[in-house]
Structures are given as C-alpha cells and as structure tokens.
Amino acid sequence: MQLVFSEFQDQLVRGLAHRMNNILSLFHGYLGLLMDEQKLDPVMKDGLTRIRAGAREATDLMERINAITRPASCQPREIDPVDFFRQLAPTLDRMRTPGIEITVDCPPALPHVWVDSSRMKLAVLELVRNACDAARARVVIRVTEDGGGVQPELFPAAEEPQDGRWLKIEIIDDGPGVQLSDATRIFEPFYSTKKKTHAAGLGLAVALGCAQQFGGTVQHRGRKGETIFEISLPARTPQSLGAVA
C-alpha cells in the first residue's frame, strides 16, 4: 500500500495540526496554573489531571497525524545505521515493558541512507511500539543490506537506488500476528486491530508515510511464531541523491 497525498491535503493537515496545537497549548498553560492552586479539593484535582492527560494525548495525536504528510521542511543528511541505533538505544530502553525484551542486531559496514534522522527515528519507534504491544516476550530489530529491494509493481513510489543497495530494518515480534482479514487494511490511517480504547490506529500509517518521504516503503509479512514489519530505504549519498533528483 502507498499513502498518496496531494499538496492541498498536505497543507490542510499541517494547517490543522498547527491550529490544534495552538489551542492545546492554551489548555496546557491554564491547566498548569489551575493545578498550582494549593487549595484544590481532591475531586477537582483528579478532574484536572484527567483533562491534562487528555490534552497531552490530543497533542501527541496531532503530531502523529502531521507526520504522515510530507513535511514543509526537513533536513536530510547521510545516516550511518550503526550510529543511528547507538543514539536510539536509550529511547528503546525506556520503551521496554515488563516481560518484553528488545534487542538490536545492527552490524557494521551497512550502507548509509540519506534521510531526516527525526523522521527515521519516528518510523522505527512507531513500529517498535506496535511490536511491544503485540509481543509475548521479545522484539528484535534486525538491520541488514538488501540487494533485492522492493517490488516496483507493488510499491511504485519507492525509488530504486543507482547501485541497487537497500537498507532493510526489520522489527520482529513473537506475538499472534496479523489476521488475514486485517492484512490489507493495517496501513490505513485510524484502522486499528488493538483492543485498547486509546489506540489511534496511526502507528503503521506514520511509519509508512515517513519511509515514503525518502523513497522507501514499509512491508509486512508473517511466518510461524513471528510478525515482521520491514522498512526498506534506498542507499543514498549526497552525490547519488543529486543524480536522481
């Protein structure tokens, strides 16, 4: 599946996210002032705490919606996967939940990619969060080089790198997997298979949108005892990026 947005849709979503964040910043500001009041009774304080939690959730939701669109401005640079995952390690440690182990297998000498590091981080973390929610005991992040790339007939928006080298980031969990009836819809924004009431159904759409912005894609596949979401990004350098622009 490919997410396709017109320039008008991009502007609309970015504008809505900007306006909503301005409104929500007022909520956060005034809630902070109210909760600083020392004479609040417990019932009022509990109500304000719930409102603040809802405002934070709404802010996160708008940021994730905005991430699906093409950013108005981003800063692509050459990324070494080893350095990227070394810097990401503290965040991954904080994502560990009781009973779930997260491991990273990222060997040296992998091809570099030319992406915005914050967008790449967002794509990976959305998939890791999804995997942690589904996993029974383990989540594995496996980074490899892939010469096969992606199938152009299935992913027409993906850009074939000049030297045929792709960086493949697999996020693997040992959960129950995706039901066949859901497989064709899991990348749709707001479609969720989770039973959690707060599930937004945006994680996979955000990851796919981020990958597409740099000529890549996200694919899903399952095998016995494992569910795999794979980010494929074309290897890029500043020189090769200029050659295909």
C-alpha positions in Angstrom: 0.0 0.0 0.0 1.1 3.6 -0.7 -0.1 6.7 1.1 -0.9 9.3 -1.6 -1.4 12.9 -0.6 -2.0 16.0 -2.8 -0.3 19.3 -1.9 -3.7 20.6 -0.9 -4.1 17.7 1.6 -0.6 18.2 3.0 -1.3 21.9 3.6 -4.7 21.1 5.1 -3.3 18.6 7.6 -0.3 20.7 8.5 -2.5 23.8 9.0 -5.0 21.8 11.1 -2.2 20.4 13.3 -0.7 23.9 13.8 -4.1 25.4 14.8 -4.9 22.5 17.1 -1.5 22.6 18.8 -2.1 26.4 19.5 -5.4 25.6 21.1 -4.0 22.7 23.1 -1.1 24.9 24.3 -3.7 27.1 26.0 -5.1 24.0 27.7 -1.7 23.0 29.0 -0.9 26.6 30.1 -4.1 27.2 32.0 -4.3 23.7 33.5 -0.8 24.3 34.9 -1.9 27.5 36.6 -5.1 25.8 38.0 -3.2 22.8 39.3 -0.7 25.0 41.1 -3.5 26.2 43.3 -2.8 24.7 46.8 -6.4 24.7 48.0 -7.8 22.4 45.3 -10.0 19.7 46.7 -9.1 16.1 45.6 -12.1 15.7 43.3 -11.2 18.9 41.4 -7.6 18.0 41.2 -8.4 14.5 39.9 -10.6 16.0 37.2 -7.9 18.5 36.1 -5.4 15.6 36.0 -7.6 13.7 33.6 -8.1 16.8 31.4 -4.3 17.3 31.3 -3.8 13.7 30.3 -6.4 14.1 27.5 -4.8 17.3 26.3 -1.4 15.5 26.1 -2.9 12.6 24.2 -4.5 15.0 21.8 -1.2 16.8 21.2 0.5 13.5 20.5 -2.3 12.5 18.1 -1.9 15.8 16.1 1.8 15.4 15.9 1.4 11.8 14.6 -1.2 12.9 12.0 1.1 15.7 10.9 3.9 13.1 10.5 2.0 11.2 7.8 2.2 14.2 5.4 5.3 15.5 3.6 7.0 17.9 5.9 7.0 21.6 4.9 10.7 21.5 5.7 13.1 18.7 6.8 16.8 18.2 6.9 18.0 15.1 5.2 21.6 14.1 5.9 23.7 11.0 5.5 22.9 8.5 8.3 25.1 5.6 9.4 22.7 2.9 10.7 25.2 1.9 13.5 25.4 5.5 14.8 21.7 5.9 14.5 20.8 2.8 16.6 23.5 3.7 19.1 21.9 7.0 19.7 18.4 5.4 19.7 19.4 2.9 22.4 18.3 5.0 25.5 14.9 5.6 23.9 14.5 1.9 23.2 15.5 1.1 26.8 12.7 3.3 28.0 10.2 1.5 25.8 10.8 -1.8 27.4 7.8 -3.2 29.2 7.8 -5.9 31.9 8.3 -9.3 30.3 9.3 -7.9 26.9 13.0 -7.9 25.8 14.1 -5.6 23.0 17.3 -6.5 21.2 19.1 -4.7 18.3 21.2 -6.5 15.7 23.0 -3.9 13.6 26.3 -5.0 12.2 29.0 -2.6 10.9 29.6 -1.7 7.3 26.0 -1.3 6.3 25.0 1.1 3.5 24.2 4.6 4.6 20.9 6.3 3.8 20.1 10.0 3.1 17.1 10.8 5.3 15.9 13.2 8.0 17.0 11.5 11.2 14.0 12.6 13.2 11.6 11.1 10.6 13.6 7.8 10.5 13.5 7.7 14.3 9.8 8.3 14.3 9.2 5.4 11.7 11.3 3.0 13.7 9.7 3.9 17.1 6.2 3.6 15.8 6.9 0.1 14.6 8.7 -0.9 17.8 5.8 0.5 19.9 3.4 -1.6 17.8 5.6 -4.7 18.2 5.8 -4.2 22.0 2.1 -4.1 22.2 1.8 -7.4 20.3 4.8 -9.3 21.6 4.6 -12.1 24.1 8.3 -12.0 25.2 10.6 -10.4 22.6 11.1 -7.8 20.0 14.1 -7.9 17.7 15.3 -5.1 15.5 17.5 -6.5 12.7 19.3 -4.2 10.3 20.8 -5.7 7.1 21.7 -4.8 3.5 19.2 -6.0 0.9 20.1 -6.2 -2.8 16.6 -7.3 -3.8 14.9 -4.0 -2.8 11.1 -3.8 -3.2 8.8 -4.9 -5.9 8.0 -1.9 -8.1 4.6 -3.2 -9.2 3.6 -3.3 -5.5 5.4 -0.1 -4.3 5.6 2.3 -7.3 6.6 5.2 -5.1 9.8 3.5 -4.0 12.9 4.9 -5.6 15.4 2.4 -7.0 18.9 3.3 -5.8 21.5 3.6 -8.5 23.8 0.9 -7.1 20.9 -1.4 -6.2 21.7 -1.3 -2.4 18.9 -1.0 0.1 18.9 -0.7 3.9 16.4 -3.1 5.5 15.2 -2.5 9.1 13.1 -5.4 10.3 11.1 -5.1 13.5 10.2 -8.7 14.6 7.9 -9.7 17.4 6.7 -13.1 18.7 3.1 -12.1 19.0 0.0 -13.7 17.5 0.4 -11.9 14.1 -2.0 -10.1 11.8 -5.2 -11.7 10.8 -5.7 -12.3 7.1 -8.8 -10.2 7.2 -6.9 -7.2 8.5 -3.7 -7.6 6.4 -5.0 -5.4 3.5 -6.0 -2.5 5.9 -3.4 -2.3 8.6 -1.7 0.7 6.9 -4.9 2.7 6.7 -4.9 5.8 9.0 -7.1 5.2 12.0 -7.5 1.5 11.4 -6.6 -0.5 14.5 -6.7 -4.1 15.5 -5.9 -3.3 19.1 -8.5 -3.7 21.8 -7.1 -0.7 23.7 -9.6 2.1 23.8 -6.9 4.7 23.3 -5.4 3.1 20.2 -5.3 5.7 17.5 -4.6 3.4 14.6 -1.8 5.7 13.3 1.4 3.9 14.0 1.8 1.9 10.8 0.5 4.8 8.7 3.0 7.2 10.3 5.9 4.7 9.7 4.9 4.2 6.1 4.5 8.0 5.5 7.9 8.7 6.9 9.6 5.9 4.8 7.9 7.1 1.6 9.2 10.6 2.1 12.7 9.3 1.4 12.0 6.9 -1.4 11.4 3.8 0.8 8.4 1.8 2.0 7.2 -0.4 4.8 6.2 -4.0 4.2 4.5 -6.6 6.4 5.0 -10.4 6.4 4.4 -13.1 8.9 5.9 -16.6 9.4 5.3 -19.2 12.1 5.7 -17.6 15.5 6.9 -14.2 14.1 5.4 -11.0 12.8 7.8 -8.8 10.7 7.4 -5.2 9.6 10.2 -4.2 7.3 11.4 -0.6 6.5 13.2 -0.5 3.1 15.2 2.6 2.4 17.3 3.2 -0.8 21.0 3.7 0.0 21.9 7.3 -0.7 24.8 9.7 -0.6 24.6 13.4 -1.3 26.1 12.7 -4.7 23.6 9.9 -5.7 20.7 11.9 -4.3 21.6 14.8 -6.7 22.0 12.4 -9.6 18.4 11.1 -9.3 16.7 14.4 -8.3 
